[in-house]
Amino acid sequence: MQEIKQLIEKYRNKTFPRLNTDKLVLFHQGKVRDIYKLEEDKLLFFISDRVSVFDKVVGEVPFKGQILNSISNWWFEQVKQIIPVHLLEVPHPSMSIVKKLETLKVEIIVRGYLAGNSSTSIWTAYKNGNRTYCGHKLPEGLVKYQVLPRPLVTPTTKGDVGEHDELISKDEIIKTGLVGKDLYETLEKKALALFELGSNQAKKRGLILADTKYEFGLDKTGELYLIDEVHTPDSSRYWYQEDYKKRFAMGKAPRGLDKDYVRNYMKEQGYNGEGKIPPLPDEVKLEAATRYAYLYQKLTGKDFRPQIVSPLEVVENQL
């Protein structure tokens, strides 16, 4: 990991938080992804170096966009056996050209462990005495970081930038018409299959996929696609497998390779999504980038080689 850290430190100020182009029409701006219109049926995803925790952008991490996109696109190739994906082309490591689809208004989170620090996490709810979570009954006697009796599908609404995603149950989704019954049951089935595949791959690489988030969209014929990102350290919680049991027995948090590092730092500063955002120090940015890059190498077996050419140059010259 030290070699990766030195490589990233060399370019620590080379971040790409925005495209800043007038050559493309902005379609939607998310917390991390900026989406631009291309042709009628295509979009350009720019995955920025912005980092968000507690549903708020709190800073920038060098090469984060490139690493996230590379991890996600590697996973998109792995999951095609389960569901079609929106990815068409990768003109730059931090950009993807994708099919334009109708995004479903719910996010599907699959949780395999009792974890999390946010106000909507399953651990927060359990700690506060709630034994029903997104419609699921939870047994007494569970402790933080414990494996759940089975992976649970725990959906949320899809919030815009600066808005919180809200917990919701299957029954509420169907009752409010956010997604129809048959389609929602398909989402659950696909999400659990994706989580099983992701968990098995992570295990082969000495990791635990503790939980993750999926987003879906429909094409004009009603065919379901996996969209946005898949099994990245922004949308997933990864732990080292080798010492998970030992640390759990000692009541210690698992060692992780995900956004929890930044989230935990901000929480230590007294920030939980409300009020003034504390500054993100350079050493935290560097460590976060190193962990992201190391996860990419550990998952894929490929070396991380940062692209120094600005994505804006690709937009100016190719798109």
Buried (B, 14 or more C-beta within 10 A) or exposed (E): EEEBBEBBEEEBEBBBBBBEBEEBEEBBBBBBBBBBBBEEEBBBBBBBBBBBBBBBBBBBBBBBBBBBBBBBBBBBEBBEEBBBBBBEEBBBBBBBBBBBBEBBEBBBBBBBBBBBBBBBBBBBBBEEEEEEBBBBEBEEEBEBBBBBEEBBBBBBBBBEEEEBBEBBBBEBBBEEEBBEEEBBEBBBEBBBBBBBBBBEBBEEBEBBBBBBBBBBBBBEEEEBBBBBBBBBBBBBBBBBBEEBEEBBEEEEBBEBBBBBBBBEBBBEEEBBBEEEBBEBEEEBBBBBBBBBBBBBBBBBEEEBEBBEEBBBEBBEEEB
